[in-house]
């Protein structure tokens, strides 16, 4: 019988080697714009954890190798819980990505974070209940053993700093840090839940940060998230409207 082992996770900063830089980009609308990438090609892959949300779109952005992946599929056919996060992250790792930059639409829980601002998330609170949170579950073809992941600082601080400088240079209103509450979805929060999350001091609420960031850390990839608040959730009085 094979003995279980404790998997030692590489610190994401160790992957910050510019000589081997390859960036995975996960998001939604706009990622299929053919003008984003040079040398564009589509690649359909499979993983021990199933198929990713969509094909991988490879190419370069100003000479930097990149891989684009639509989190919910290019037709937005997957709800937050239906997204195969493990397949998505595993596929990017197998494609050679050292860094993962993602976007997430979300609700603001604080008055000073206005819809249209950008937040470079630095912490999360997990309120999901139905999602696989690790690769280390005995899936055939997957990693063996158990992985105890340090999560005090979930996001890559070096990558976050690079994003903050880029956003600042564009003159966009932004916040250098923020805590996001990730809920299961696809429903939005009740007003009582929204007020509870505010009382915890959280700045944002969304449906996708967990388990993405956890899985990236297990794989040793530098992960950073650009949050895009579209509304004030429902704590401020007006209910959330998905058409926003």
Phi, psi and omega per residue, in radians:
X1 nan 2.246 -3.091
X2 -1.233 2.301 -3.105
X3 -1.350 2.370 3.088
X4 -1.201 2.685 3.119
X5 -2.334 2.735 3.044
X6 -1.562 2.093 -3.117
X7 -1.367 2.255 3.083
X8 -1.628 2.090 -3.081
X9 -1.511 2.336 3.054
X10 -1.224 2.399 3.059
X11 -1.158 2.342 -2.999
X12 -1.068 -0.550 -3.128
X13 -1.071 -0.427 3.136
X14 -1.180 -0.347 3.112
X15 -1.455 -0.140 -3.081
X16 -1.351 1.061 3.114
X17 -1.890 1.899 -3.019
X18 -1.065 -0.428 -3.112
X19 -1.175 -0.493 -3.096
X20 -1.966 0.341 -3.025
X21 -1.091 2.258 2.990
X22 -2.580 2.205 -2.944
X23 -1.912 2.156 2.953
X24 -1.553 2.380 -3.121
X25 -2.177 2.088 -3.132
X26 -2.008 2.284 3.130
X27 -2.988 -2.718 -3.085
X28 -2.250 -2.058 -3.041
X29 -0.975 2.329 3.097
X30 1.798 -0.361 -3.092
X31 -1.234 -0.331 -3.130
X32 -1.601 0.170 3.073
X33 -1.137 2.029 -3.080
X34 -1.110 -0.285 -3.131
X35 -1.407 -0.190 -3.135
X36 -1.160 -0.751 -3.007
X37 -1.925 2.520 2.877
X38 -1.688 2.706 3.140
X39 0.957 0.740 -3.053
X40 -1.193 2.409 3.054
X41 -2.630 2.580 3.106
X42 -1.803 2.440 -3.078
X43 -2.361 2.093 3.103
X44 -1.649 2.220 -3.065
X45 -2.297 2.891 3.020
X46 -2.274 2.799 -3.133
X47 -2.415 2.945 3.051
X48 -1.043 -0.298 -3.099
X49 -1.815 0.199 3.133
X50 1.829 -2.919 -3.093
X51 -1.578 2.542 3.032
X52 -1.131 3.035 -3.116
X53 -1.053 -0.521 -3.104
X54 -2.813 -3.099 3.086
X55 -1.204 2.753 3.009
X56 -1.489 2.339 3.087
X57 -1.912 1.940 -3.058
X58 -1.759 2.782 3.118
X59 2.837 -2.767 3.121
X60 -2.320 2.634 3.001
X61 -2.138 1.938 -3.080
X62 0.882 0.748 3.060
X63 1.543 -0.182 -3.137
X64 -1.598 2.179 3.108
X65 -1.086 2.316 -3.109
X66 -2.406 2.714 3.059
X67 -2.305 2.087 3.141
X68 -1.700 2.459 3.102
X69 -2.510 2.219 3.103
X70 -1.459 2.023 -3.022
X71 -1.019 -0.753 -3.084
X72 -1.756 0.201 -3.019
X73 1.483 2.625 -3.056
X74 -1.151 -0.322 3.043
X75 -1.741 0.197 -3.130
X76 0.869 0.924 -3.076
X77 -1.707 -0.028 -3.078
X78 -1.976 2.250 3.047
X79 -1.284 2.880 -3.097
X80 -0.955 -0.664 -3.133
X81 -1.364 -0.449 3.128
X82 -1.356 -0.283 3.135
X83 -1.057 2.299 3.096
X84 -1.522 1.413 -3.051
X85 -1.065 -0.675 -3.121
X86 -1.148 -0.760 3.109
X87 -1.110 -0.711 3.141
X88 -1.044 -0.894 -3.071
X89 -1.228 -0.672 3.121
X90 -1.102 -0.726 -3.140
X91 -1.112 -0.719 3.117
X92 -1.136 -0.701 3.101
X93 -1.105 -0.796 3.134
X94 -1.109 -0.485 3.120
X95 -1.387 -0.073 3.062
X96 1.699 0.216 -3.117
X97 -1.216 2.315 3.060
X98 -1.699 -0.472 -3.098
X99 -2.259 2.629 3.048
X100 -2.287 2.134 3.069
X101 -2.014 2.245 -3.061
X102 -2.221 2.781 2.963
X103 -2.002 2.662 3.090
X104 -2.559 2.145 2.992
X105 -1.331 2.488 -3.023
X106 -2.729 3.051 3.048
X107 -1.845 2.521 3.081
X108 -1.501 2.398 3.112
X109 -1.853 -0.009 -3.083
X110 -2.313 2.502 -3.065
X111 -1.002 -0.650 -3.033
X112 -1.365 -0.153 3.078
X113 -1.784 1.824 -2.998
X114 -1.582 2.574 2.961
X115 -0.926 2.301 -3.073
X116 1.769 -0.317 3.033
X117 -1.243 2.948 3.001
X118 -2.063 2.428 3.097
X119 -2.173 2.227 3.069
X120 -1.627 1.680 -2.986
X121 -1.069 2.468 3.063
X122 -2.167 -0.248 3.141
X123 -2.507 2.774 3.047
X124 -2.395 2.755 2.939
X125 -2.125 2.166 -3.041
X126 -1.596 2.038 3.055
X127 -2.070 0.351 3.086
X128 -1.444 2.829 -3.084
X129 -2.395 -0.239 -2.937
X130 -2.141 0.218 -2.971
X131 -1.969 2.399 3.028
X132 -1.085 2.242 -3.017
X133 -1.850 -0.004 -3.088
X134 -2.588 2.709 3.011
X135 -1.430 -0.324 -2.973
X136 -1.598 1.235 -3.132
X137 -2.229 0.265 3.117
X138 1.473 0.176 3.097
X139 -1.049 2.213 3.116
X140 -0.956 2.265 -3.122
X141 1.573 -0.210 3.105
X142 -1.565 3.124 -3.134
X143 -1.169 2.733 -3.056
X144 -1.867 2.518 3.040
X145 1.843 -2.696 -3.141
X146 -2.239 2.463 -3.141
X147 -2.107 2.003 3.049
X148 -1.695 1.864 -2.979
X149 -1.669 2.179 2.994
X150 -1.190 2.288 -3.034
X151 -2.279 0.340 3.118
X152 -1.044 -0.693 3.093
X153 -2.162 1.546 -2.993
X154 -1.153 -0.576 -3.014
X155 -1.784 2.631 -3.133
X156 -1.259 1.981 -3.071
X157 -1.173 -0.585 3.112
X158 -1.155 -0.755 3.115
X159 -1.178 -0.681 3.084
X160 -1.043 -0.706 3.135
X161 -1.125 -0.685 3.108
X162 -1.109 -0.767 3.130
X163 -1.120 -0.720 -3.138
X164 -1.086 -0.726 3.118
X165 -1.131 -0.680 -3.138
X166 -1.148 -0.776 3.138
X167 -1.139 -0.733 3.137
X168 -1.067 -0.681 -3.125
X169 -1.151 -0.384 3.131
X170 -1.527 -0.121 3.125
X171 1.295 0.391 -3.139
X172 -1.550 2.454 3.078
X173 -1.146 2.166 -3.089
X174 -2.607 2.949 -3.128
X175 -2.236 2.287 -3.013
X176 -1.276 -0.266 3.115
X177 -2.697 2.891 3.115
X178 3.110 2.574 3.087
X179 -1.735 2.279 3.130
X180 -1.932 2.392 2.983
X181 -1.668 2.092 3.102
X182 -1.714 2.045 3.130
X183 -1.763 2.872 -3.067
X184 -1.161 -0.760 -3.049
X185 1.217 -3.074 0.005
X186 -1.351 -0.048 3.114
X187 -1.260 2.731 3.013
X188 -1.467 3.018 -3.123
X189 -1.224 2.657 2.888
X190 -1.291 2.875 3.111
X191 -1.100 -0.631 3.109
X192 -1.121 -0.749 3.107
X193 -1.117 -0.772 -3.134
X194 -1.028 -0.756 3.119
X195 -1.187 -0.608 3.079
X196 -1.094 -0.825 3.138
X197 -1.059 -0.656 3.073
X198 -1.091 -0.715 -3.113
X199 -1.165 -0.406 3.074
X200 -1.333 -0.184 -3.103
X201 1.568 0.120 3.116
X202 -1.236 2.630 -3.130
X203 -1.732 -0.464 -2.983
X204 -2.437 2.763 2.991
X205 -2.338 2.319 3.107
X206 -2.566 -2.935 -3.052
X207 -2.275 0.140 -2.974
X208 -2.341 -0.192 -3.065
X209 -1.091 -0.715 3.061
X210 -1.750 2.237 0.238
X211 -1.760 0.210 -3.053
X212 -0.882 -0.929 -3.059
X213 -1.123 -0.633 3.133
X214 -1.142 -0.751 -3.128
X215 -1.175 -0.677 3.085
X216 -1.056 -0.705 -3.134
X217 -1.163 -0.672 3.076
X218 -1.050 -0.594 -3.098
X219 -1.548 -0.038 3.115
X220 1.334 0.382 3.111
X221 -1.670 2.511 3.095
X222 -1.364 2.083 -3.019
X223 -2.084 2.323 3.055
X224 -2.499 2.614 -3.030
X225 -2.209 2.355 3.043
X226 -1.813 1.905 -3.112
X227 -1.604 2.400 -3.086
X228 -2.136 1.591 3.119
X229 -1.113 2.294 3.140
X230 -1.916 -0.197 -3.047
X231 -2.882 3.141 3.092
X232 -1.779 0.623 -3.086
X233 0.907 -2.299 3.113
X234 -2.240 0.032 -3.093
X235 -1.148 -0.425 -3.049
X236 -1.512 -0.042 3.058
X237 2.127 -0.795 -3.084
X238 -1.521 2.177 3.140
X239 -1.074 2.635 3.099
X240 -1.191 2.433 3.093
X241 -2.124 2.127 -3.069
X242 -1.065 -0.395 3.141
X243 -1.248 -0.248 3.100
X244 -1.091 nan nan
